[in-house]
Every structure is written in C-alpha cells, then in structure tokens.
C-alpha cells in the first residue's frame, strides 16, 4: 500500500500488525508516528505502553515473540516496535538464525494477539513477498510500500506538502524545485521536506517565489551544483569552468560534483539515443525517469553534443572517479573531462 492510501486506511481503522518496508525513511517515520498517535493519547502513555526492539542490536526472535505476546501492565495497550527487522529478507538472512518453529510460533502469536496488543515492524529492505510471515501480516494487517519517489513523481508530494504548510509556489519557483530535485541521484523526501519547512519560515507571504526558494536551497551541496550542471547542459564553457573552480575546495564536495556530472552526462547520452529512435519532447519523461518538462529540456540540451562526445565524457569521468577514490588524482581529471566535453 502506498503512503497516501496507508494514511487514509489508518483513519478508518487501526490494525494490530503493521509492516513498514522500503528505502524511504520519510514514509516509514511518518507512518510509524501516525500509528503511534492513534494508539497513544499522550507522551506519558507512549512511554508506558511502547516497547522498542532494534534488530541491529542482535535481538533474538524469542524476545520479539515474548514482547508481542505479553499483556500490558501499566498501560491500556502493549505496542511493540521492531526496528530494522530482518525477518522479511531471504532465507539466508533470518531463517538460518531462527528455526522454523520460532517463525511458526511468531505467526501463531500474530494470529491470536490480544485486543490490547499491537506490533509494528520496520525495515529499509525490500521484503520477500513469498515468505509466509509476510503473507500473514498482509492478511491480518497492513503493509506500507515505502519505496523512494522518482523526480517525475514529486508533483503530487509537493502539492500535498504546500497544502500542509498552507502555502503556494509560483510557476518559476516550482520549475526550479523540480529541476533541482531532478539532479539528485536519489530523491530524499526527508531532505526536501526539511528545506521547505525552512523556506516557509522566511517567506513574507503564503506564496513562495524562486528567489526565496534559492536562498535556502543554495546551501545544499547537491543544489549548489545545480548551476554548474545547468551551465554544462547549456555548453557555456566560461561559466561552467568558473563554477567548478568554486566547487572543488574539498574531496567530499568533489565526490558530490562527480556524481552529479556523471548522472547528467548519462542523462544527456540516453536522451540523445532515445531521440535517435524517435522518442522526443515530453515523451522522454518516462524512459528517463524524469518530470516530462525536465526530460524535454534534457533532450534539447543533448542536441548541443555529439553522441561520440558524450560517450567519451563518460569514459573520462569514469577515469576521474577512479583517480579520485583511490587518491591518485584530484580535481584536474574532472576539469579535463569537462573541458573536452564543452569544447567538443
């Protein structure tokens, strides 16, 4: 179940067992808090009724079973939060450590839980849906699919976030936000959520402008590199080299710059190949995994480079990446790769 549907279902009924699974902690954290808010009326009630077991601390399965099967003592409910649960991975991870009898015992406990008892499993791993334990939870309770969003899927999330802030965003700011998010190797909703919260504190009205958005986002390394990537896409040699000289002050920042450069060159190359096959304009969005507007812009930018130049740039950047990670080279290899691409 996706996050929005999950929240809607939670408003109707609180299940006794949940599995919150996926790589996007933003969804897992909010889903967990939404469940706990329904079960506990106050912080003191939560302190008395919530038991947290972290599987990263080598919790034995018997401890989970005992906690879930225990009646509440000082609270109206007994809620067990099992963090980083390994029970839903492949056989090699959990079933070598836990006997089939223990797994069956846990399943039996889940099927016969007291009305006062609840359990929430969380994991950043993709669960094995073939496992009996997974199927049991899916039948008895609710499973949240907390997979990360792609940049082209952000529109609905952004609209909901702005609504929660009671704010709007002008067209130029929204376009800047989408272009910025598209540069991230992986969209981090937690990061974007925090930054929009900051923006809301600075704006003078309930309408966010591009200038106000840039003022906050520009401090992020991923975002400060946006202008560099944009200059490369425009094939603006002078501006690109000037911006790069401002970004190579330390190895950590160079690694971020490298990742963004590789991603952008790969996108330009993929766009060029797709266009050669007849895929053009906003239709590039789905195969590139980008917002249709951003994809069209990427396609237009790819026309400024030959396919050979982009392929050579990928090789150059791979060499630069290896040199950077092994300590055999620094910014000079990235700079050389950029120069060859921009002057091609």
Secondary structure, 3 states (H helix, E strand, C coil): CCHHHHHHHHHHCCCCEEEEECCCHHHHHHHHHHHHHHHCCCHHHHHHHEEEEEHHHCCCHHHHHHHHCCCCCCCCCEEEEEECCCCCCCHHHHCCCCCHHHHHHHHHHHHCCCCCEEEEEEECCCCCCCCHHHHHHHHHCEEEECCCCCHHHHHHHHHHHHHHCCCEECHHHHHHHHHHHHCCCCCCHHHHHHHHHHHHHHCCCCEECHHHHHHHHCCCHHHHCHHHHHHHHCCCHHHHHHHHHHHCCCHHHHHHHHHHHHHHHHHHHHHHHHHHCCCCHHHHHHHHCCCHHHHHHHHHHHCCCCHHHHHHHHHHHHHHHHHHHHCCCCHHHHHHHHHHHHCC
